[in-house]
Amino acid sequence: MIVGLGANSVDFVCTVPSAPAAHGPSSKQRLQNYRRSCGGQVATTLSCCARWGLRTQYIGAFGHDSNADFIKSELERREIALRHTVTRDAPNQFAVVILDSNQGERIVLWDRDERLALAESDVTTEAIAGARVLHVDDVDVRASIQAARIARSLGIDVTTDIDRDVEGIDQLIALATHPIFSEHVAAEITGEADPERALRKIRRTHAGLLTITLGAEGAIALEDERIVRVPGFSVKAVDTTGAGDVFRAGFIYGLVERWPMERLLRFANAAAAVSCTKSGAIDSAPELADVTSLLS
């Protein structure tokens, strides 16, 4: 079973002809499309794992509104266990996603009521025991640290979605067996713009497998003292929302399958690339057949 602790979101996706700018003709545009879909870092990763046949369980907080009902029903439809979630008297987390239909790139404007924050007391050993992998993000760092601490005490691998340099992040990184960083945050944490130099700097305090995602360029990892760099796949991007979350799902799948690092990263890159050819975050989770087709 894959257990994930972190964010869920309802996304209001606004598709426009080109990226907005403060001045000029693109400052006012008519929407090409508008729709509501589901996302959130950990919710998307778990949805992808579930689509590939892995048992999944979510630890997180829902609000008490129609958006919460919407995303809960979507996660339940994907057979993600929700028995260790909490419901708070607050609006569910949501985001307004401005999607450039020409390039497939997006701008995300989000809001999360403080009452949705998970506390350490919301994380129990029962929720994590029996997991093969625990996946956490940096949204509620103290809760993620508590979950990672429990997982490590039980001998469970811990992967991460680290996208911000926030208070407590060093402790979370130290507890993870397989920390995964976005490129910009690795540079921010280490002061090193070059990914390889950033990895080697993190290595001074972390002996585990270290990975940085590089967007369309693929990913780079440090396994012991060996750098593993695997390029991305060239696809026509429709929507890049959730691609990093799908990469992490691919990483987890390869970890469970005990693949060598090159194969694991290549699969994760392919999964992320396929997701970019589909709309939405959770809705873009690819079928295994589509990933293997791109790999071949």
C-alpha positions as CSV (number, residue, x, y, z in Angstrom):
1,M,0.0,0.0,0.0
2,I,1.1,3.6,-0.8
3,V,0.2,6.1,1.9
4,G,0.2,9.8,1.0
5,L,0.0,12.8,3.4
6,G,-0.5,16.2,2.0
7,A,-2.6,18.5,-0.2
8,N,-5.8,18.0,-2.2
9,S,-7.3,20.8,-4.2
10,V,-10.2,21.6,-6.5
11,D,-8.9,23.5,-9.5
12,F,-10.9,26.0,-11.6
13,V,-9.1,25.8,-14.9
14,C,-9.3,28.9,-17.2
15,T,-7.9,28.2,-20.7
16,V,-6.7,31.3,-22.6
17,P,-5.2,31.7,-26.1
18,S,-1.8,32.9,-24.7
19,A,0.0,33.7,-21.4
20,P,-1.5,36.8,-19.8
21,A,0.7,39.9,-19.4
22,A,0.0,43.1,-17.4
23,H,0.2,45.3,-20.6
24,G,-0.7,44.8,-24.2
25,P,-3.3,42.8,-26.1
26,S,-2.9,39.7,-23.8
27,S,-3.9,41.6,-20.7
28,K,-7.6,41.0,-21.6
29,Q,-8.6,37.7,-23.1
30,R,-11.8,35.7,-23.6
31,L,-11.7,32.3,-22.0
32,Q,-11.6,29.4,-24.5
33,N,-12.7,27.0,-21.9
34,Y,-13.6,26.9,-18.2
35,R,-14.0,23.8,-16.0
36,R,-13.6,22.4,-12.5
37,S,-11.2,19.5,-11.9
38,C,-9.4,17.9,-9.0
39,G,-5.7,18.2,-8.0
40,G,-3.3,18.8,-5.2
41,Q,0.2,17.3,-5.0
42,V,-0.3,14.2,-3.0
43,A,-3.9,13.6,-4.2
44,T,-2.6,13.6,-7.8
45,T,0.3,11.2,-7.0
46,L,-2.0,8.8,-5.2
47,S,-4.5,8.9,-8.0
48,C,-1.8,7.9,-10.5
49,C,-0.5,5.1,-8.3
50,A,-4.1,3.8,-7.9
51,R,-4.6,3.8,-11.7
52,W,-1.5,1.6,-12.0
53,G,-3.0,-1.0,-9.6
54,L,-1.3,0.0,-6.4
55,R,-3.4,0.1,-3.2
56,T,-3.5,3.7,-1.8
57,Q,-4.5,5.6,1.3
58,Y,-4.7,9.3,1.8
59,I,-4.1,11.3,5.0
60,G,-5.3,14.9,4.7
61,A,-7.9,17.5,5.5
62,F,-11.1,18.3,3.6
63,G,-13.3,21.3,4.0
64,H,-17.0,21.4,4.4
65,D,-18.4,22.6,1.1
66,S,-19.3,21.4,-2.4
67,N,-15.7,21.4,-3.5
68,A,-14.8,19.0,-0.7
69,D,-17.7,16.7,-1.7
70,F,-16.4,16.9,-5.3
71,I,-12.9,15.8,-4.6
72,K,-13.8,13.2,-2.0
73,S,-16.1,11.6,-4.5
74,E,-13.4,11.6,-7.2
75,L,-10.8,10.0,-4.8
76,E,-13.3,7.4,-3.6
77,R,-14.1,6.6,-7.3
78,R,-10.4,5.8,-7.8
79,E,-10.5,3.5,-4.7
80,I,-8.2,5.7,-2.6
81,A,-8.9,4.9,1.1
82,L,-10.0,8.0,3.0
83,R,-10.6,6.6,6.5
84,H,-7.7,8.5,8.0
85,T,-8.8,12.0,6.7
86,V,-10.4,14.8,8.7
87,T,-13.1,17.2,7.8
88,R,-13.0,20.8,9.0
89,D,-15.6,23.6,9.1
90,A,-13.9,25.6,6.4
91,P,-13.8,25.9,2.6
92,N,-11.8,23.2,0.8
93,Q,-8.5,24.2,-0.7
94,F,-8.9,25.5,-4.2
95,A,-6.9,27.0,-7.1
96,V,-7.5,29.1,-10.1
97,V,-5.3,27.7,-12.9
98,I,-4.7,30.0,-15.9
99,L,-3.7,27.6,-18.8
100,D,-2.0,28.9,-21.9
101,S,-3.5,26.7,-24.7
102,N,-0.6,27.6,-27.0
103,Q,2.2,26.3,-24.9
104,G,0.4,24.1,-22.3
105,E,2.0,26.1,-19.5
106,R,0.0,27.3,-16.5
107,I,-0.1,29.8,-13.7
108,V,-1.6,28.6,-10.4
109,L,-3.3,31.0,-8.0
110,W,-4.4,29.1,-4.8
111,D,-5.9,29.5,-1.4
112,R,-6.1,27.3,1.7
113,D,-7.9,28.2,4.9
114,E,-5.6,27.9,7.9
115,R,-8.2,25.6,9.6
116,L,-7.3,22.9,7.1
117,A,-3.8,22.6,8.5
118,L,-2.9,19.1,9.7
119,A,-1.3,18.9,13.2
120,E,1.1,16.2,14.4
121,S,-1.8,14.8,16.5
122,D,-3.7,14.1,13.2
123,V,-1.1,11.6,12.2
124,T,-1.3,8.1,13.7
125,T,0.8,5.0,13.5
126,E,-2.3,3.0,12.5
127,A,-2.6,5.2,9.4
128,I,1.0,4.4,8.2
129,A,1.6,0.9,9.4
130,G,1.6,-1.6,6.6
131,A,2.6,0.9,3.9
132,R,5.3,0.0,1.4
133,V,6.0,3.7,0.8
134,L,5.0,6.9,2.6
135,H,4.8,10.0,0.3
136,V,4.6,13.5,1.9
137,D,4.6,17.1,0.7
138,D,5.7,20.3,2.3
139,V,2.2,21.8,2.9
140,D,1.9,20.9,6.6
141,V,5.5,20.3,7.4
142,R,5.1,19.3,11.1
143,A,2.5,16.7,10.2
144,S,4.8,15.4,7.3
145,I,7.7,15.2,9.8
146,Q,5.6,13.2,12.2
147,A,4.5,10.8,9.5
148,A,8.0,10.4,8.2
149,R,9.3,9.7,11.7
150,I,6.7,7.0,12.2
151,A,7.4,5.5,8.8
152,R,11.2,5.4,9.4
153,S,10.6,3.7,12.8
154,L,8.7,1.0,11.0
155,G,11.3,0.6,8.2
156,I,9.1,2.2,5.5
157,D,10.6,4.1,2.6
158,V,9.7,7.9,2.5
159,T,9.5,9.9,-0.7
160,T,8.8,13.6,-0.8
161,D,7.3,16.4,-2.9
162,I,9.5,19.3,-1.8
163,D,8.6,22.5,-3.7
164,R,9.3,25.2,-1.1
165,D,12.1,26.1,1.4
166,V,9.9,26.5,4.5
167,E,10.6,26.2,8.2
168,G,11.3,22.6,9.2
169,I,12.1,21.4,5.7
170,D,15.7,20.4,6.7
171,Q,14.2,18.0,9.2
172,L,11.8,16.5,6.7
173,I,14.6,16.0,4.2
174,A,16.7,14.3,6.8
175,L,13.9,11.8,7.6
176,A,13.1,11.0,3.9
177,T,14.8,7.9,2.4
178,H,14.3,9.3,-1.1
179,P,13.8,13.1,-1.1
180,I,12.7,14.5,-4.4
181,F,13.2,18.2,-5.1
182,S,11.9,20.6,-7.7
183,E,14.8,22.2,-9.5
184,H,14.2,25.7,-8.1
185,V,13.9,24.6,-4.5
186,A,17.1,22.6,-4.7
187,A,18.9,25.7,-5.8
188,E,17.2,27.8,-3.1
189,I,18.1,25.3,-0.3
190,T,21.7,24.9,-1.4
191,G,22.6,28.2,-3.1
192,E,23.7,26.1,-6.1
193,A,22.1,26.8,-9.4
194,D,23.7,23.7,-11.0
195,P,21.7,20.6,-10.1
196,E,24.7,18.3,-9.8
197,R,26.4,20.7,-7.5
198,A,23.2,21.1,-5.5
199,L,22.9,17.3,-5.1
200,R,26.5,17.0,-4.0
201,K,26.0,19.7,-1.4
202,I,22.9,17.9,0.0
203,R,24.9,14.7,0.1
204,R,27.1,16.2,2.9
205,T,24.2,15.7,5.3
206,H,22.1,13.0,3.6
207,A,23.3,9.5,2.6
208,G,20.2,8.4,0.7
209,L,19.1,8.6,-2.9
210,L,18.6,12.2,-3.9
211,T,16.6,13.3,-6.9
212,I,15.9,16.7,-8.6
213,T,13.2,17.1,-11.3
214,L,14.2,19.2,-14.3
215,G,10.9,19.7,-16.0
216,A,11.0,19.0,-19.7
217,E,14.8,18.2,-19.4
218,G,14.0,15.1,-17.3
219,A,15.6,14.3,-13.9
220,I,19.0,13.9,-12.2
221,A,19.8,11.8,-9.2
222,L,22.7,11.1,-6.9
223,E,23.0,7.4,-6.1
224,D,25.9,6.9,-3.6
225,E,28.4,9.1,-5.4
226,R,27.2,8.3,-8.9
227,I,25.3,10.9,-10.9
228,V,22.4,9.5,-12.9
229,R,21.0,12.0,-15.5
230,V,18.0,10.8,-17.6
231,P,16.6,13.1,-20.3
232,G,12.9,13.9,-20.6
233,F,10.6,13.0,-23.5
234,S,9.5,15.4,-26.2
235,V,5.7,15.7,-26.4
236,K,3.2,18.3,-27.5
237,A,2.2,19.7,-24.1
238,V,-1.5,20.4,-23.6
239,D,-1.4,21.0,-19.9
240,T,1.6,20.7,-17.6
241,T,-0.5,20.8,-14.4
242,G,0.4,17.8,-12.2
243,A,3.4,16.6,-14.2
244,G,5.7,16.7,-11.2
245,D,3.1,14.8,-9.1
246,V,2.9,12.1,-11.8
247,F,6.7,12.0,-12.0
248,R,6.7,11.1,-8.3
249,A,4.1,8.4,-8.8
250,G,6.3,6.9,-11.5
251,F,9.3,7.1,-9.1
252,I,7.2,5.3,-6.4
253,Y,6.1,2.7,-8.9
254,G,9.7,2.0,-9.8
255,L,10.7,1.9,-6.2
256,V,8.1,-0.7,-5.4
257,E,9.2,-2.7,-8.4
258,R,12.9,-2.4,-7.3
259,W,14.0,-1.1,-10.7
260,P,17.6,0.2,-11.2
261,M,17.8,4.0,-11.0
262,E,18.1,4.6,-14.8
263,R,15.0,2.5,-15.5
264,L,13.1,4.1,-12.6
265,L,13.8,7.7,-13.8
266,R,13.1,6.9,-17.4
267,F,9.7,5.5,-16.4
268,A,8.9,8.5,-14.2
269,N,9.9,10.9,-17.0
270,A,7.7,9.1,-19.5
271,A,4.7,9.1,-17.1
272,A,5.1,12.9,-16.5
273,A,5.4,13.5,-20.3
274,V,2.3,11.5,-21.1
275,S,0.4,13.5,-18.4
276,C,1.3,16.7,-20.2
277,T,-0.6,15.6,-23.2
278,K,-3.8,15.4,-21.2
279,S,-5.8,18.1,-19.3
280,G,-6.0,18.5,-15.6
281,A,-4.0,17.2,-12.7
282,I,-5.7,14.1,-11.4
283,D,-7.5,13.7,-14.7
284,S,-4.1,13.6,-16.5
285,A,-2.9,10.4,-14.7
286,P,-1.8,8.2,-17.6
287,E,-2.6,4.5,-18.2
288,L,0.3,2.2,-17.8
289,A,-0.1,1.2,-21.5
290,D,0.4,4.8,-22.6
291,V,3.6,5.1,-20.6
292,T,5.0,1.9,-21.9
293,S,4.1,3.0,-25.4
294,L,6.1,6.1,-25.1
295,L,9.0,4.2,-23.6
296,S,9.0,1.8,-26.6
